[in-house]
């Protein structure tokens, strides 16, 4: 098109169906029409040309959903599905933020359950486990390393087990992913 096209009110209903008897198994519905990915891609290009960033994000998400299981590998489709669930393709800030908070609570419980048996106040153990979890969730803050060291000294007498280190590494990976998704959502929300 040579003229400006307003796509803000255009709603696209991507029709998808379950394919139960396929190998490898599909974990979400598949687009009915194999050409839906290309159609959504063209709508995304028109929206980008007209500098309608929010419409371009919507059509890009539909393009990814349409290409999932058809043009993308199985592992790529699983990762695409996780990206969709966790942040709606970078269009949602609340989902990754809620996931980060939930993982912080879950890892607090894990740190508390794996503490070294010492005679200390139970309330302080919960506080230290929470501090350890929060310091691992936001490791870029200057106070995080001090809080982490102090919490490890109280909970594990300064020498945590290999399992605790593995849990800390897993929490660091999940926290990094969810913080990245929060940042992506903020960027997409306030992009001019």
Backbone as JSON, one array per atom type, in Angstrom:
{
  "sequence": "XXXXXXXXXXXXXXXXXXXXXXXXXXXXXXXXXXXXXXXXXXXXXXXXXXXXXXXXXXXXXXXXXXXXXXXXXXXXXXXXXXXXXXXXXXXXXXXXXXXXXXXXXXXXXXXXXXXXXXXXXXXXXXXXXXXXXXXXXXXXXXXXXXXXXXXXXXXXXXXXXXXXXXXXXXXXXXXXXXXXXXXXXXXXXXXX",
  "N": [[0.85, -1.18, 0.0], [0.42, 2.27, -0.67], [-0.43, 4.36, 0.83], [-1.09, 5.66, 4.16], [-2.17, 3.24, 6.46], [-4.54, 2.45, 8.83], [-4.29, 0.23, 11.36], [-5.09, -0.17, 13.92], [-7.61, -0.87, 14.96], [-8.04, -3.32, 13.87], [-8.81, -6.62, 14.33], [-7.53, -9.8, 14.54], [-8.36, -13.12, 14.2], [-6.78, -15.85, 14.88], [-7.11, -18.98, 13.78], [-6.8, -22.04, 15.32], [-6.12, -25.52, 15.76], [-6.18, -28.59, 17.63], [-3.78, -31.14, 17.24], [-3.84, -34.2, 17.9], [-2.88, -36.75, 17.27], [-0.03, -36.91, 16.4], [3.47, -37.0, 15.63], [6.59, -35.65, 16.47], [4.82, -35.07, 19.6], [2.46, -32.4, 19.7], [2.3, -29.61, 21.77], [0.54, -27.58, 21.99], [-2.23, -25.93, 20.31], [-2.33, -26.06, 16.67], [-1.93, -23.91, 13.85], [-4.64, -23.67, 11.59], [-4.54, -22.98, 8.83], [-1.75, -23.19, 6.76], [-0.7, -20.88, 5.65], [-1.13, -18.78, 7.35], [0.93, -17.72, 8.93], [2.54, -16.27, 7.09], [0.65, -14.39, 6.28], [0.13, -12.98, 8.66], [2.68, -11.98, 9.04], [2.87, -10.2, 6.89], [0.91, -8.31, 7.64], [2.2, -7.38, 9.91], [4.42, -6.11, 8.74], [3.14, -4.0, 7.38], [2.09, -2.6, 9.55], [4.49, -1.85, 10.81], [5.59, -0.2, 8.86], [3.8, 1.9, 8.99], [4.42, 2.84, 11.44], [3.12, 1.87, 13.71], [3.57, 0.61, 16.52], [2.43, -1.02, 18.53], [0.44, -2.49, 17.19], [2.1, -3.84, 15.42], [3.5, -5.48, 17.21], [1.39, -7.14, 18.09], [0.68, -8.46, 15.69], [3.1, -9.69, 15.12], [3.26, -11.5, 17.23], [1.07, -13.14, 16.56], [2.05, -14.13, 14.16], [4.23, -15.68, 15.05], [2.83, -17.57, 16.59], [1.35, -18.82, 14.58], [3.34, -19.99, 13.04], [4.43, -21.77, 14.77], [5.06, -25.16, 15.42], [4.64, -25.74, 12.74], [6.52, -24.46, 10.94], [8.63, -24.19, 12.6], [11.12, -25.84, 14.55], [10.71, -28.66, 16.84], [11.82, -28.23, 19.44], [12.3, -25.48, 19.24], [9.66, -24.64, 18.98], [8.65, -25.32, 21.49], [10.16, -23.58, 23.1], [9.22, -21.18, 22.04], [6.54, -21.35, 22.8], [6.85, -21.2, 25.59], [7.86, -18.6, 25.79], [5.63, -17.22, 24.93], [3.76, -17.89, 26.95], [5.03, -16.92, 29.28], [5.41, -14.14, 28.86], [3.75, -13.15, 26.88], [4.91, -12.69, 24.37], [6.61, -10.5, 24.97], [4.81, -8.49, 25.45], [3.62, -8.23, 27.88], [4.0, -7.22, 31.2], [3.32, -7.92, 33.75], [3.11, -10.75, 33.96], [5.86, -11.91, 33.83], [6.88, -10.59, 36.06], [5.24, -11.48, 38.17], [5.92, -14.2, 38.02], [8.61, -14.06, 38.75], [8.37, -13.23, 41.43], [6.95, -15.42, 42.49], [8.83, -17.48, 42.07], [10.81, -16.52, 43.77], [9.63, -16.88, 46.29], [9.31, -19.69, 46.24], [11.99, -20.54, 46.12], [12.85, -19.5, 48.53], [11.54, -21.19, 50.31], [12.87, -23.58, 49.64], [15.54, -22.96, 50.4], [15.19, -22.64, 53.14], [14.34, -25.21, 53.86], [16.65, -26.66, 53.43], [18.46, -25.9, 55.32], [21.22, -25.87, 57.65], [21.16, -27.85, 60.55], [20.98, -25.99, 63.29], [21.03, -24.3, 66.46], [19.0, -21.83, 66.42], [16.91, -18.95, 66.17], [13.73, -19.62, 64.83], [12.24, -17.78, 63.39], [14.22, -16.0, 62.53], [15.56, -17.66, 60.8], [13.73, -17.95, 58.7], [13.74, -15.31, 57.81], [16.4, -15.02, 56.98], [16.5, -16.96, 54.95], [14.69, -15.81, 53.17], [16.06, -13.41, 52.62], [18.34, -14.47, 51.36], [17.16, -15.61, 49.09], [16.02, -13.33, 47.84], [18.33, -11.81, 47.39], [19.57, -13.42, 45.51], [17.74, -13.22, 43.48], [17.85, -10.61, 42.57], [20.67, -9.95, 41.72], [22.24, -7.85, 40.85], [22.12, -5.62, 42.44], [23.94, -3.52, 44.71], [24.0, -4.3, 47.47], [23.4, -6.96, 47.47], [25.43, -8.99, 47.42], [26.55, -8.82, 49.98], [24.33, -9.34, 51.62], [23.77, -11.95, 50.74], [26.08, -13.37, 51.53], [25.97, -13.06, 54.34], [23.51, -14.35, 54.89], [24.07, -16.97, 54.04], [26.04, -17.62, 55.9], [24.5, -17.71, 58.27], [22.43, -19.58, 57.71], [23.75, -21.89, 56.74], [26.06, -22.2, 58.16], [28.25, -21.06, 56.94], [29.24, -22.89, 55.07], [27.72, -24.05, 52.54], [26.02, -26.86, 51.04], [26.67, -28.83, 48.04], [24.25, -29.16, 46.72], [22.8, -26.89, 47.54], [24.29, -24.89, 46.29], [23.72, -25.6, 43.64], [20.97, -25.08, 43.58], [21.04, -22.33, 43.99], [22.3, -21.5, 41.63], [20.38, -22.31, 39.74], [18.25, -20.66, 40.52], [19.39, -18.19, 39.91], [19.55, -18.33, 37.11], [16.8, -18.55, 36.35], [15.88, -16.13, 37.45], [17.34, -14.26, 35.97], [16.21, -14.68, 33.41], [13.48, -13.96, 33.85], [13.77, -11.3, 34.72], [14.87, -10.2, 32.41], [12.64, -10.52, 30.7], [10.81, -8.82, 31.96], [12.11, -6.37, 31.54], [12.04, -6.34, 28.73], [9.28, -6.19, 28.31], [8.78, -3.67, 29.47], [10.26, -2.06, 27.74], [8.87, -2.48, 25.33], [6.39, -1.47, 26.05], [6.79, 1.27, 26.49], [7.88, 2.24, 24.19], [8.52, 4.58, 21.68]],
  "CA": [[0.0, 0.0, 0.0], [1.21, 3.51, -0.76], [-0.99, 5.33, 1.78], [-1.15, 5.22, 5.55], [-3.26, 2.32, 6.77], [-4.73, 2.35, 10.27], [-4.56, -1.15, 11.74], [-5.27, -0.24, 15.37], [-8.88, -1.53, 15.3], [-8.12, -4.61, 13.19], [-8.67, -7.79, 15.2], [-7.29, -11.01, 13.75], [-8.65, -14.33, 14.95], [-5.96, -16.94, 14.36], [-7.78, -20.26, 14.06], [-5.87, -23.13, 15.59], [-6.75, -26.78, 16.14], [-5.29, -29.56, 18.25], [-3.39, -32.32, 16.46], [-3.55, -35.16, 18.95], [-2.16, -37.94, 16.8], [1.12, -36.52, 15.59], [4.75, -37.25, 16.26], [6.53, -35.58, 17.92], [3.54, -34.51, 20.04], [2.29, -30.95, 19.74], [1.89, -29.26, 23.12], [-0.46, -26.52, 21.9], [-2.91, -26.03, 19.01], [-1.59, -25.72, 15.45], [-2.71, -23.08, 12.94], [-5.36, -24.44, 10.57], [-4.04, -22.64, 7.5], [-0.29, -23.02, 6.77], [-0.33, -19.55, 5.15], [-1.43, -17.76, 8.35], [2.17, -17.08, 9.35], [2.91, -15.27, 6.08], [-0.36, -13.32, 6.31], [0.39, -12.16, 9.84], [3.93, -11.29, 8.77], [2.58, -9.05, 6.01], [0.24, -7.3, 8.46], [3.23, -6.8, 10.76], [5.2, -5.19, 7.91], [2.33, -2.8, 7.14], [2.04, -1.85, 10.81], [5.81, -1.25, 11.03], [5.72, 0.89, 7.9], [2.98, 3.0, 9.49], [4.94, 3.14, 12.76], [2.17, 1.45, 14.74], [4.38, -0.39, 17.21], [1.6, -1.98, 19.27], [-0.16, -3.41, 16.22], [3.18, -4.68, 14.91], [3.75, -6.51, 18.22], [0.28, -8.1, 18.06], [0.78, -9.29, 14.48], [4.3, -10.52, 15.25], [2.89, -12.62, 18.12], [0.24, -14.05, 15.77], [2.93, -14.78, 13.19], [4.96, -16.73, 15.77], [1.88, -18.65, 16.94], [0.97, -19.53, 13.35], [4.48, -20.77, 12.55], [4.76, -22.79, 15.76], [4.8, -26.56, 15.06], [4.61, -25.91, 11.28], [7.79, -24.06, 10.33], [9.64, -24.15, 13.64], [11.45, -27.16, 15.08], [9.96, -29.0, 18.04], [12.41, -27.51, 20.57], [12.01, -24.07, 19.01], [8.24, -24.43, 19.26], [8.48, -25.36, 22.95], [10.68, -22.3, 23.61], [8.28, -20.15, 21.6], [5.37, -21.48, 23.65], [7.24, -20.68, 26.9], [7.94, -17.14, 25.64], [4.24, -16.76, 24.85], [3.11, -18.04, 28.26], [5.68, -16.11, 30.31], [5.37, -12.69, 28.66], [2.93, -12.81, 25.72], [5.86, -12.17, 23.38], [7.13, -9.2, 25.38], [3.74, -7.5, 25.55], [3.07, -8.26, 29.23], [4.98, -7.0, 32.26], [2.84, -8.53, 34.98], [3.4, -12.2, 33.99], [7.21, -12.25, 34.3], [7.08, -10.06, 37.41], [4.59, -12.43, 39.07], [6.73, -15.42, 38.02], [9.81, -13.76, 39.54], [7.97, -13.24, 42.84], [6.62, -16.81, 42.86], [10.09, -18.23, 42.18], [11.51, -16.05, 44.97], [9.0, -17.57, 47.42], [9.63, -21.12, 46.15], [13.4, -20.75, 46.49], [12.94, -19.25, 49.97], [11.16, -22.46, 50.97], [13.95, -24.54, 49.43], [16.69, -22.6, 51.23], [14.82, -22.92, 54.54], [14.29, -26.66, 54.04], [18.0, -27.25, 53.34], [19.35, -25.25, 56.29], [22.01, -26.72, 58.55], [20.49, -27.86, 61.86], [21.66, -25.24, 64.34], [20.08, -23.74, 67.42], [18.77, -20.42, 66.15], [15.5, -18.57, 66.15], [13.07, -20.05, 63.6], [11.87, -16.57, 62.64], [15.4, -15.46, 61.84], [15.87, -18.57, 59.68], [12.87, -17.56, 57.58], [14.23, -14.02, 57.3], [17.66, -15.25, 56.26], [16.18, -17.67, 53.71], [14.1, -14.81, 52.27], [17.13, -12.52, 52.17], [19.17, -15.2, 50.39], [16.39, -15.74, 47.85], [15.9, -12.01, 47.21], [19.65, -11.41, 46.9], [19.84, -14.18, 44.29], [16.8, -12.79, 42.44], [18.32, -9.33, 42.03], [22.09, -9.95, 42.09], [22.94, -6.66, 40.37], [22.1, -4.58, 43.47], [25.21, -3.56, 45.44], [23.88, -4.95, 48.76], [23.08, -8.38, 47.3], [26.52, -9.9, 47.79], [26.7, -8.8, 51.44], [23.18, -10.06, 52.17], [23.92, -13.36, 50.4], [27.13, -13.92, 52.38], [25.46, -13.14, 55.72], [22.46, -15.38, 54.96], [24.73, -18.27, 53.94], [26.69, -17.88, 57.19], [23.5, -18.05, 59.28], [21.68, -20.78, 57.33], [24.58, -23.07, 56.45], [27.32, -22.07, 58.92], [29.32, -20.64, 56.03], [29.61, -23.92, 54.09], [26.55, -24.73, 51.97], [26.29, -28.1, 50.29], [26.65, -28.72, 46.59], [22.84, -29.01, 46.32], [22.43, -25.48, 47.75], [24.9, -24.14, 45.18], [22.95, -25.9, 42.43], [19.71, -24.34, 43.68], [21.35, -20.91, 43.8], [22.56, -21.3, 40.2], [19.09, -22.41, 39.05], [17.5, -19.44, 40.78], [20.02, -17.12, 39.15], [19.16, -18.47, 35.7], [15.39, -18.17, 36.23], [15.75, -14.7, 37.75], [17.84, -13.52, 34.81], [15.22, -14.78, 32.34], [12.29, -13.17, 34.16], [14.14, -9.87, 34.71], [14.97, -9.82, 31.0], [11.29, -10.4, 30.15], [10.23, -7.58, 32.51], [12.74, -5.28, 30.79], [11.51, -6.36, 27.36], [7.92, -5.68, 28.39], [8.85, -2.22, 29.7], [10.72, -1.44, 26.5], [7.78, -2.5, 24.34], [5.29, -0.64, 26.52], [7.09, 2.69, 26.42], [8.6, 2.56, 22.95], [7.87, 5.66, 20.91]],
  "C": [[0.88, 1.23, 0.0], [0.72, 4.56, 0.22], [-0.93, 4.76, 3.19], [-2.37, 4.33, 5.77], [-3.35, 2.19, 8.28], [-5.16, 0.93, 10.62], [-4.88, -1.3, 13.22], [-6.55, -0.97, 15.76], [-9.02, -2.9, 14.65], [-7.86, -5.74, 14.19], [-8.56, -9.03, 14.33], [-7.53, -12.21, 14.66], [-7.9, -15.49, 14.3], [-6.62, -18.26, 14.76], [-6.73, -21.35, 14.18], [-6.65, -24.35, 16.06], [-5.7, -27.68, 16.79], [-5.0, -30.7, 17.27], [-2.9, -33.37, 17.45], [-2.67, -36.3, 18.48], [-1.02, -37.55, 15.87], [2.39, -36.83, 16.37], [5.79, -36.34, 15.68], [5.26, -34.85, 18.37], [3.56, -32.98, 20.09], [1.71, -30.59, 21.11], [0.87, -28.12, 23.15], [-1.13, -26.64, 20.53], [-2.02, -25.54, 17.86], [-2.5, -24.89, 14.55], [-3.36, -23.94, 11.86], [-4.77, -24.24, 9.19], [-2.53, -22.44, 7.55], [0.16, -21.64, 6.31], [-0.58, -18.44, 6.18], [-0.19, -17.03, 8.84], [2.6, -15.98, 8.39], [1.93, -14.1, 6.08], [-0.13, -12.39, 7.5], [1.69, -11.38, 9.68], [3.74, -10.07, 7.88], [1.86, -7.94, 6.77], [1.23, -6.61, 9.4], [4.07, -5.79, 9.98], [4.43, -3.89, 7.65], [2.27, -1.96, 8.41], [3.38, -1.18, 11.1], [6.04, -0.08, 10.1], [4.95, 2.12, 8.37], [3.35, 3.4, 10.91], [3.91, 2.91, 13.87], [2.79, 0.29, 15.48], [3.51, -1.44, 17.91], [0.91, -2.97, 18.33], [0.9, -4.34, 15.65], [3.51, -5.79, 15.91], [2.65, -7.57, 18.22], [0.39, -9.04, 16.87], [2.03, -10.18, 14.5], [4.02, -11.72, 16.15], [2.03, -13.63, 17.36], [1.07, -14.81, 14.73], [3.7, -15.93, 13.85], [4.05, -17.89, 16.14], [1.51, -19.48, 15.72], [2.11, -20.42, 12.85], [4.91, -21.86, 13.52], [4.25, -24.14, 15.3], [4.75, -26.78, 13.56], [5.98, -25.64, 10.67], [8.95, -24.07, 11.32], [9.89, -25.57, 14.15], [10.69, -27.42, 16.38], [10.49, -28.25, 19.26], [12.16, -26.01, 20.45], [10.56, -23.73, 19.3], [7.96, -24.45, 20.76], [8.99, -24.06, 23.57], [9.76, -21.15, 23.24], [7.02, -20.16, 22.47], [5.67, -20.94, 25.05], [7.32, -19.16, 26.88], [6.54, -16.54, 25.6], [3.57, -16.81, 26.22], [3.7, -17.06, 29.27], [5.53, -14.61, 30.1], [4.51, -12.24, 27.49], [3.78, -12.1, 24.66], [6.33, -10.75, 23.7], [6.07, -8.12, 25.49], [3.18, -7.38, 26.96], [4.19, -8.09, 30.24], [4.6, -7.77, 33.52], [3.19, -10.02, 35.07], [4.82, -12.51, 34.45], [7.5, -11.72, 35.7], [6.45, -10.99, 38.45], [5.39, -13.73, 39.15], [8.0, -15.23, 38.85], [9.48, -13.8, 41.03], [7.65, -14.66, 43.32], [7.89, -17.63, 43.01], [10.89, -17.8, 43.4], [10.95, -16.75, 46.21], [9.37, -19.06, 47.42], [11.08, -21.37, 46.58], [13.63, -20.42, 47.96], [12.6, -20.52, 50.74], [12.26, -23.51, 50.82], [15.16, -24.24, 50.31], [16.41, -22.9, 52.7], [14.83, -24.42, 54.81], [15.68, -27.28, 54.07], [18.97, -26.65, 54.35], [20.1, -26.28, 57.14], [21.32, -26.7, 59.92], [21.36, -27.18, 62.93], [20.61, -24.68, 65.28], [19.98, -22.24, 67.18], [17.27, -20.19, 66.12], [14.89, -18.94, 64.8], [12.68, -18.86, 62.74], [13.05, -15.98, 61.89], [15.82, -16.36, 60.68], [15.02, -18.23, 58.47], [13.35, -16.25, 56.96], [15.49, -14.21, 56.48], [17.42, -15.99, 54.94], [15.56, -16.7, 52.69], [15.16, -13.85, 51.74], [18.03, -13.2, 51.14], [18.45, -15.3, 49.05], [16.29, -14.41, 47.11], [17.25, -11.57, 46.64], [20.06, -12.18, 45.66], [18.92, -13.76, 43.15], [17.25, -11.49, 41.79], [19.8, -9.16, 42.36], [22.84, -8.69, 41.68], [22.91, -5.51, 41.38], [23.38, -4.66, 44.3], [25.14, -4.33, 46.77], [23.69, -6.46, 48.65], [24.19, -9.3, 47.75], [26.71, -9.95, 49.3], [25.56, -9.59, 52.09], [23.3, -11.56, 51.93], [24.96, -14.03, 51.32], [26.64, -14.09, 53.82], [24.42, -14.23, 55.86], [23.06, -16.77, 54.88], [25.41, -18.62, 55.26], [25.68, -18.34, 58.24], [22.84, -19.39, 58.96], [22.54, -22.04, 57.26], [25.93, -23.04, 57.16], [28.5, -21.79, 58.0], [29.7, -21.65, 54.97], [28.36, -24.63, 53.55], [26.96, -25.96, 51.17], [26.25, -27.82, 48.79], [25.22, -28.52, 46.07], [22.38, -27.56, 46.48], [23.03, -24.62, 46.65], [24.14, -24.37, 43.88], [21.63, -25.14, 42.42], [19.95, -22.85, 43.45], [21.61, -20.6, 42.32], [21.25, -21.35, 39.41], [18.26, -21.16, 39.28], [18.09, -18.26, 40.0], [19.62, -17.15, 37.68], [17.71, -18.03, 35.5], [15.19, -16.68, 36.46], [16.22, -13.86, 36.57], [16.81, -13.52, 33.68], [14.02, -13.89, 32.63], [12.59, -11.68, 34.22], [14.3, -9.36, 33.27], [13.58, -9.61, 30.39], [10.56, -9.17, 30.7], [10.8, -6.39, 31.76], [12.23, -5.19, 29.36], [10.1, -5.8, 27.33], [7.89, -4.18, 28.61], [9.29, -1.49, 28.44], [9.6, -1.38, 25.47], [6.62, -1.6, 24.75], [5.55, 0.83, 26.27], [7.88, 3.1, 25.18], [7.81, 3.61, 22.17], [7.97, 5.42, 19.44]]
}
